[in-house]
Amino acid sequence: MKRLIKNIGLLLLSLVFLFVIFFFWASAPSLSKEAYAILGGPKDKMISSKDSVFSIVTYNIGYLSGMTNNTAEDKPKSLFDQNLEWVKQKVRDVNPDIIALQEIDYKANRSHLVNQQEELVNLGYPYFAKAINWDETYLPFPYWPPSKHFGKVISGQSIVSKYPLKEQERIVLQRVADAPFYRDPFYLERLAQVVKVELNGQDVVLINVHLEAFDKLTRLNQMREVMLLLNRFKDRYPTILLGDFNSKYQDVDAGIQEFLDHPELSSAALNNDTIGNTFNSRNPYKRIDYVFFTKNTIEEVSGRVLNEFGEASDHLPVLMKFRLK
């Protein structure tokens, strides 16, 4: 009996030891910190802009997993190939000058090792800003079955542009304070990605965000951080704040109301008569993706939710055409 108890104890200790090794290995990053924010493009300017009207899109691309995002459903490569080709065709049709993306993968296992940013850059967007917010050697999610684990994840936010980008800042926003110890090391960093784009010789600040989805208090705190960030730039530059805010327009108590009510901001493709829901793409029932802009320096020419992108992601993109005043 003593030998049995001893053997059981040794087995339990071995399992704990193996779990600890797995935990630290799986949650370890695979990239250096220097690779977390990369600004790229040709040394010589590709376009000398003389346009009067420009266009910008925000799109949570959902790593091109469609409506299977965060589920344990089968995600064959054919699904991602089909969604990628569909999005590329729709980007060609809409032909925006700048695209701000969230949940974009850079050779992650869950999306079959395709560099999704590179695929979009090759459509005629030679300038790019890349900000990693999720770098895990092995992500054991969805939890069950293990065959559906995401595995190695390298994901983040990108801005691709026909016009020169410069001076990228990758700003990590507040984390969920009370996340369990076993979850926190595997959880993504929520970011504000800040770059300047040169349009007709003028610098325009772009702030691309992807805010907390599951914890309201954390999301409110992140919004306060983003508001402070906006205040750094709005009086000195034309500024566009855009992305996935995970905050519902239809909720009068939601934190997004502070941005909607801001006296110096307007929101593209959004009014009480035409809300234009962006989530989910199969049955859009709420607006959580936005394009805000400083209305004293930017004029909205037109804007709309791009319903034609369909279910390539669980979100729909938002387009704004604009002039600089």
C-alpha positions in Angstrom: 0.0 0.0 0.0 2.8 2.4 0.9 4.5 1.6 -2.4 1.3 2.3 -4.3 0.8 5.7 -2.5 4.4 6.5 -3.2 4.0 5.6 -6.9 0.9 7.7 -7.2 2.6 10.6 -5.5 5.6 10.3 -8.0 3.2 10.2 -10.9 1.3 13.3 -9.7 4.6 15.2 -9.2 5.7 14.1 -12.7 2.5 15.4 -14.2 2.8 18.7 -12.4 6.4 19.0 -13.5 5.4 18.3 -17.1 2.6 20.8 -16.9 4.9 23.5 -15.6 7.4 22.9 -18.5 4.6 22.9 -21.0 3.1 26.1 -19.5 6.3 28.1 -19.8 7.3 26.7 -23.2 3.8 27.3 -24.7 3.5 30.8 -23.4 7.0 31.9 -24.4 7.3 34.3 -27.3 8.8 33.2 -30.6 9.9 36.7 -31.7 12.2 39.4 -30.4 10.8 42.6 -29.0 12.3 44.4 -31.9 10.1 42.5 -34.3 6.9 43.6 -32.5 6.8 46.9 -34.4 8.0 47.1 -38.0 7.6 50.0 -40.4 8.3 49.1 -44.0 8.2 50.3 -47.6 10.3 51.6 -50.4 13.0 54.2 -49.7 11.8 56.3 -52.6 8.3 57.6 -52.6 6.1 55.5 -54.9 3.3 58.1 -55.2 3.5 61.8 -55.3 -0.1 62.5 -54.2 -2.1 65.2 -55.8 -5.5 63.8 -55.0 -8.1 65.8 -53.3 -10.1 62.9 -52.0 -8.6 60.0 -50.1 -10.1 56.8 -48.7 -9.5 54.7 -45.7 -10.9 51.4 -44.4 -10.9 49.8 -41.0 -11.3 46.0 -41.0 -11.1 43.4 -38.3 -10.1 40.6 -40.6 -10.6 37.9 -38.0 -7.5 36.1 -39.5 -9.8 35.2 -42.4 -11.5 32.5 -40.4 -15.0 33.8 -41.2 -17.7 32.8 -38.7 -15.5 30.0 -37.3 -13.4 32.6 -35.3 -12.7 31.3 -31.7 -14.7 28.1 -32.3 -13.6 24.5 -32.3 -14.9 23.9 -35.8 -12.8 22.5 -38.5 -10.8 25.2 -40.3 -9.3 23.7 -43.5 -6.8 25.6 -45.6 -9.4 25.8 -48.3 -11.6 28.0 -46.0 -8.7 30.5 -45.6 -7.7 30.3 -49.3 -11.3 31.1 -50.3 -11.7 33.9 -47.8 -8.3 35.4 -48.8 -9.1 35.5 -52.5 -12.5 37.0 -51.8 -11.1 39.7 -49.6 -8.4 40.5 -52.2 -11.0 40.8 -54.9 -13.1 43.1 -52.8 -10.1 45.2 -51.9 -9.4 45.6 -55.6 -13.0 46.6 -56.2 -13.2 49.2 -53.4 -9.5 50.3 -54.0 -9.0 52.2 -50.7 -5.8 54.2 -50.2 -5.2 53.0 -46.7 -6.4 49.9 -44.8 -6.2 49.5 -41.0 -6.5 45.9 -40.0 -7.0 44.0 -36.7 -6.7 40.3 -36.0 -4.3 39.8 -38.9 -2.0 36.7 -38.9 1.6 36.6 -39.9 2.4 32.9 -40.6 0.4 31.6 -37.7 -0.5 27.9 -37.5 -4.2 28.6 -37.1 -4.3 30.2 -40.5 -2.0 27.7 -42.2 1.2 29.8 -42.1 0.1 32.5 -44.6 1.5 36.0 -44.1 -1.8 37.8 -44.6 -0.2 41.2 -44.5 2.1 40.3 -47.3 -0.9 39.2 -49.4 -2.5 42.6 -49.0 0.8 44.6 -49.6 1.1 42.8 -52.9 -2.2 44.3 -54.0 -0.5 47.7 -54.4 0.1 48.8 -50.8 3.9 49.2 -50.7 3.9 50.9 -47.3 3.1 49.0 -44.2 3.2 49.2 -40.4 3.1 46.0 -38.5 2.4 45.8 -34.7 2.4 42.3 -33.1 -0.1 41.9 -30.2 -0.1 38.1 -29.9 3.0 35.9 -29.9 2.7 32.5 -28.4 4.8 29.4 -29.1 1.7 27.2 -28.6 -1.8 28.5 -27.8 -4.0 25.7 -26.3 -7.3 27.2 -27.4 -10.0 26.3 -28.1 -9.5 24.2 -25.1 -11.1 21.0 -26.4 -10.4 18.9 -28.4 -6.6 19.4 -28.5 -6.6 18.7 -32.2 -8.3 22.1 -32.6 -5.7 24.1 -30.7 -4.5 27.2 -32.5 -0.8 26.2 -31.9 1.7 28.8 -32.8 0.1 32.3 -33.0 1.7 35.4 -34.4 -1.0 38.0 -34.9 -1.6 41.7 -34.6 -2.6 44.9 -36.3 -1.4 46.3 -39.6 -1.8 49.4 -41.6 -1.1 49.1 -45.3 -1.0 52.2 -47.5 -0.4 53.5 -51.0 1.1 56.6 -49.4 4.2 56.9 -47.2 3.9 55.8 -43.5 6.3 57.0 -40.8 7.0 57.2 -37.1 5.1 54.1 -35.8 4.3 53.8 -32.1 3.1 50.5 -30.6 1.3 51.3 -27.4 0.2 48.5 -25.1 -3.1 49.2 -23.4 -4.2 48.1 -19.9 -4.5 44.4 -19.4 -7.4 42.6 -17.6 -6.4 43.1 -14.0 -8.1 40.0 -12.5 -7.4 37.4 -15.3 -6.5 34.0 -13.8 -2.8 33.2 -13.7 -3.1 30.4 -16.2 -4.9 32.6 -18.8 -3.0 35.9 -18.6 0.3 34.7 -20.1 -1.6 33.4 -23.1 -3.8 36.4 -23.6 -3.2 39.0 -26.4 -2.0 42.5 -25.7 -4.5 45.2 -26.7 -2.8 47.9 -28.7 -3.1 51.4 -30.0 -1.0 51.5 -33.2 0.0 55.1 -34.2 1.5 56.1 -37.5 1.7 59.1 -39.7 0.7 59.0 -43.3 1.9 61.7 -45.7 -0.9 63.0 -47.9 -0.1 65.9 -50.3 2.9 66.8 -48.2 0.8 66.9 -45.0 1.2 64.5 -42.1 -2.1 62.8 -41.0 -2.1 60.8 -37.7 -3.7 57.3 -37.8 -4.5 55.6 -34.5 -5.5 51.9 -35.1 -7.0 50.2 -32.1 -8.3 46.8 -31.0 -9.9 47.1 -27.6 -10.8 44.5 -24.9 -13.8 42.4 -25.9 -14.7 40.5 -22.8 -14.1 42.7 -19.7 -16.1 46.0 -19.7 -14.1 47.8 -17.0 -10.8 47.0 -18.8 -12.3 48.3 -22.0 -13.4 51.5 -20.4 -9.9 52.1 -19.0 -8.4 51.4 -22.4 -10.8 54.0 -23.9 -9.5 56.5 -21.4 -6.0 55.8 -22.5 -7.0 56.1 -26.2 -8.7 59.5 -25.4 -5.5 60.8 -23.8 -3.6 59.5 -26.9 -6.0 61.3 -29.2 -5.5 64.5 -27.2 -1.7 64.3 -28.0 -2.4 64.8 -31.7 -5.8 66.2 -32.4 -4.8 69.9 -32.1 -1.5 69.5 -34.1 -2.5 67.1 -36.9 -5.5 65.9 -38.9 -6.2 62.7 -36.9 -8.1 59.6 -37.7 -8.9 57.1 -34.9 -10.3 53.8 -36.1 -10.6 50.1 -35.4 -12.5 47.6 -33.4 -13.6 49.2 -30.2 -15.8 46.3 -29.1 -18.2 48.9 -27.7 -21.8 48.9 -29.0 -23.2 52.1 -30.5 -26.7 51.0 -29.5 -25.8 50.9 -25.8 -26.2 54.3 -24.3 -24.0 53.4 -21.3 -21.2 52.1 -23.5 -17.8 53.8 -23.3 -18.0 54.5 -27.1 -20.4 57.3 -26.3 -17.5 59.5 -25.1 -16.1 59.4 -28.6 -19.4 59.8 -30.3 -20.3 62.8 -28.2 -16.8 64.4 -28.5 -17.3 68.0 -29.8 -14.1 67.8 -32.0 -14.8 64.4 -33.5 -17.1 63.0 -36.2 -17.7 59.4 -37.0 -17.8 58.2 -40.6 -20.7 56.1 -42.0 -22.7 56.6 -38.9 -25.9 58.4 -38.0 -29.1 57.6 -36.1 -31.0 56.9 -39.4 -28.3 54.7 -40.9 -26.3 52.9 -38.1 -24.6 50.3 -40.3 -23.9 47.4 -38.1 -20.5 45.6 -38.4 -20.9 42.5 -36.3 -21.5 39.8 -37.0 -21.1 39.6 -40.7 -23.7 36.8 -41.1 -26.4 38.7 -39.2 -25.2 42.2 -38.3 -26.8 43.2 -35.1 -24.4 45.8 -33.5 -22.0 48.5 -34.5 -18.6 48.1 -32.8 -16.1 49.2 -35.6 -15.6 52.9 -36.1 -13.8 55.6 -38.0 -13.5 58.8 -36.0 -11.8 62.0 -37.4 -11.1 65.5 -36.3 -13.8 67.5 -38.0 -12.0 70.8 -38.0 -9.2 69.4 -40.3 -10.9 66.5 -42.2 -14.2 66.5 -44.2 -16.0 63.3 -44.8 -17.0 63.0 -48.4 -18.8 59.7 -48.0 -18.8 56.5 -45.9 -20.4 53.2 -45.6 -20.2 49.7 -44.1 -18.8 47.3 -46.8 -21.4 44.6 -46.6 -20.1 43.1 -49.8 -17.1 41.6 -47.9 -19.5 39.0 -46.6 -18.4 36.3 -44.2 -14.6 36.3 -44.8 -14.4 37.6 -41.3 -16.9 37.8 -38.5 -16.7 41.6 -38.8 -17.6 43.9 -41.7 -15.3 46.8 -42.8 -16.0 50.5 -42.7 -15.0 52.8 -45.4 -14.5 56.6 -45.3 -13.7 58.9 -48.2 -12.4 62.2 -47.1 -10.7 65.5 -47.9 -8.2 67.5 -45.9 -9.4 71.0 -45.1 
